[in-house]
Amino acid sequence: MRSFCLLAATVVVGLSLSGCAVDSGPPPLVVYCAHDSLYADGVLKKFTEQTGIEVIPRYDTEATKSLGLVQQLIREKDQPRCDVFWNNQVLGTLQLKQEGVLEPYQGPGYERIPTAFKDPDGEWTGFAARLRVYIINTEAMPATQEALQQALAADDLSQAAIAKPLFGTTLSHYSVLWDVWGPDKLQAWHADLRERGIREATGNATVKNLVAEGVCQWGLTDTDDFYVAADEGKPVEMLPVRVDEQATICIPNSVAIIKGTQQKARAQQLVDFLLSEETELAMAASKSRQIPLGPVDESKLSAEVKLLKEWAAPGYPLAGLAEARAQCLAWLKAEYAP
């Protein structure tokens, strides 16, 4: 019996040393995600449930998203740690294309998204959008275009709020205005807002809070933040931001594969999942009411999302704004330099 036990132990040790241990499988997909974890976690968990592919998301802060993750990906370009980038907008993703960080992929998900919302080379694809909006406290002022125009023209803007435009969708907003108005007009407009005392917040969520709590009468934010306040029963309404008489600022999420990933096939599976009708409908049904960009079963959309789709239809084209964003950001960094 003693000899048998010694033999068994020798076999076990030998198998371990020879690499015959049970295969632990491929490593998890690493996803850098600028979308709010409150909404993204459920989507990524659903992907894991359906495919068995584990995902490790890395999120950024409210104040610096998505700029912080974009800069991190550029720094890691030669030794990438990320497999898939889920951005909560498009313009930072354009910079990554310019820097040669992205891997082209045109799968089934790419095919269902309209041309206006994807890169012609397949390096990124948009999905599930939101809009820039004015959030208005209806106990302080009517939520009408006439009242809003009067508020915008007021000498005192101390009861209005905007996020600092160095980051996030406020940076995208400024980049659109840079392209539409030109640098001189945007810079004059920005200086005028500050001279009239507009409150500059750390992010869109803070703008939403200031208006929802009645500290400010109105502010500039995104539809997902607006709905947080609306769902809490706050006295708020919204109106779309228009950069001319018609065009709105529609900001999709975007997804891209990072060049150099060692898990290309699994990364492609995640990209197709995010770009699917299933995911767009799920994000439309979430509390953030994201706007589907590809074809979906319209009967499954709420009245709120159907209205947002109407507002988003004349969205200003973003795909060509990489240079405008770079120039605008350089000016803003100088403007806010300590």
Secondary structure in CASP SS format (residue, H / E / C, confidence):
PFRMAT SS
TARGET T0000
AUTHOR 0000-0000-0000
METHOD secondary structure of the structure
MODEL  1
M C 1.00
R H 1.00
S H 1.00
F H 1.00
C H 1.00
L H 1.00
L H 1.00
A H 1.00
A H 1.00
T H 1.00
V H 1.00
V H 1.00
V H 1.00
G H 1.00
L H 1.00
S H 1.00
L H 1.00
S C 1.00
G C 1.00
C C 1.00
A C 1.00
V C 1.00
D C 1.00
S C 1.00
G C 1.00
P C 1.00
P C 1.00
P C 1.00
L E 1.00
V E 1.00
V E 1.00
Y E 1.00
C E 1.00
A C 1.00
H C 1.00
D C 1.00
S H 1.00
L H 1.00
Y H 1.00
A H 1.00
D H 1.00
G H 1.00
V H 1.00
L H 1.00
K H 1.00
K H 1.00
F H 1.00
T H 1.00
E H 1.00
Q H 1.00
T H 1.00
G C 1.00
I C 1.00
E C 1.00
V E 1.00
I E 1.00
P E 1.00
R E 1.00
Y E 1.00
D C 1.00
T C 1.00
E C 1.00
A C 1.00
T C 1.00
K C 1.00
S C 1.00
L H 1.00
G H 1.00
L H 1.00
V H 1.00
Q H 1.00
Q H 1.00
L H 1.00
I H 1.00
R H 1.00
E C 1.00
K C 1.00
D C 1.00
Q C 1.00
P C 1.00
R C 1.00
C C 1.00
D C 1.00
V E 1.00
F E 1.00
W E 1.00
N E 1.00
N C 1.00
Q C 1.00
V C 1.00
L H 1.00
G H 1.00
T H 1.00
L H 1.00
Q H 1.00
L H 1.00
K H 1.00
Q H 1.00
E C 1.00
G C 1.00
V C 1.00
L E 1.00
E E 1.00
P C 1.00
Y C 1.00
Q C 1.00
G C 1.00
P H 1.00
G H 1.00
Y H 1.00
E H 1.00
R H 1.00
I C 1.00
P C 1.00
T H 1.00
A H 1.00
F H 1.00
K E 1.00
D C 1.00
P C 1.00
D C 1.00
G C 1.00
E C 1.00
W C 1.00
T E 1.00
G E 1.00
F E 1.00
A E 1.00
A E 1.00
R E 1.00
L E 1.00
R E 1.00
V E 1.00
Y E 1.00
I E 1.00
I E 1.00
N E 1.00
T C 1.00
E C 1.00
A C 1.00
M C 1.00
P C 1.00
A C 1.00
T C 1.00
Q H 1.00
E H 1.00
A H 1.00
L H 1.00
Q H 1.00
Q H 1.00
A H 1.00
L H 1.00
A C 1.00
A C 1.00
D C 1.00
D C 1.00
L C 1.00
S C 1.00
Q C 1.00
A E 1.00
A E 1.00
I E 1.00
A E 1.00
K C 1.00
P C 1.00
L C 1.00
F C 1.00
G H 1.00
T H 1.00
T H 1.00
L H 1.00
S H 1.00
H H 1.00
Y H 1.00
S H 1.00
V H 1.00
L H 1.00
W H 1.00
D H 1.00
V H 1.00
W H 1.00
G C 1.00
P H 1.00
D H 1.00
K H 1.00
L H 1.00
Q H 1.00
A H 1.00
W H 1.00
H H 1.00
A H 1.00
D H 1.00
L H 1.00
R H 1.00
E H 1.00
R C 1.00
G C 1.00
I C 1.00
R E 1.00
E E 1.00
A E 1.00
T C 1.00
G C 1.00
N H 1.00
A H 1.00
T H 1.00
V H 1.00
K H 1.00
N H 1.00
L H 1.00
V H 1.00
A H 1.00
E C 1.00
G C 1.00
V C 1.00
C C 1.00
Q C 1.00
W E 1.00
G E 1.00
L E 1.00
T E 1.00
D E 1.00
T H 1.00
D H 1.00
D H 1.00
F H 1.00
Y H 1.00
V H 1.00
A H 1.00
A H 1.00
D H 1.00
E C 1.00
G C 1.00
K C 1.00
P C 1.00
V E 1.00
E E 1.00
M E 1.00
L E 1.00
P E 1.00
V C 1.00
R E 1.00
V C 1.00
D C 1.00
E C 1.00
Q C 1.00
A C 1.00
T E 1.00
I C 1.00
C E 1.00
I E 1.00
P E 1.00
N E 1.00
S E 1.00
V E 1.00
A E 1.00
I E 1.00
I E 1.00
K C 1.00
G C 1.00
T C 1.00
Q C 1.00
Q C 1.00
K H 1.00
A H 1.00
R H 1.00
A H 1.00
Q H 1.00
Q H 1.00
L H 1.00
V H 1.00
D H 1.00
F H 1.00
L H 1.00
L C 1.00
S C 1.00
E H 1.00
E H 1.00
T H 1.00
E H 1.00
L H 1.00
A H 1.00
M H 1.00
A H 1.00
A H 1.00
S C 1.00
K C 1.00
S C 1.00
R C 1.00
Q C 1.00
I E 1.00
P C 1.00
L C 1.00
G C 1.00
P C 1.00
V C 1.00
D C 1.00
E H 1.00
S H 1.00
K H 1.00
L C 1.00
S C 1.00
A H 1.00
E H 1.00
V H 1.00
K H 1.00
L H 1.00
L H 1.00
K H 1.00
E H 1.00
W H 1.00
A H 1.00
A C 1.00
P C 1.00
G E 1.00
Y C 1.00
P C 1.00
L C 1.00
A C 1.00
G C 1.00
L C 1.00
A H 1.00
E H 1.00
A H 1.00
R H 1.00
A H 1.00
Q H 1.00
C H 1.00
L H 1.00
A H 1.00
W H 1.00
L H 1.00
K H 1.00
A H 1.00
E H 1.00
Y C 1.00
A C 1.00
P C 1.00
END
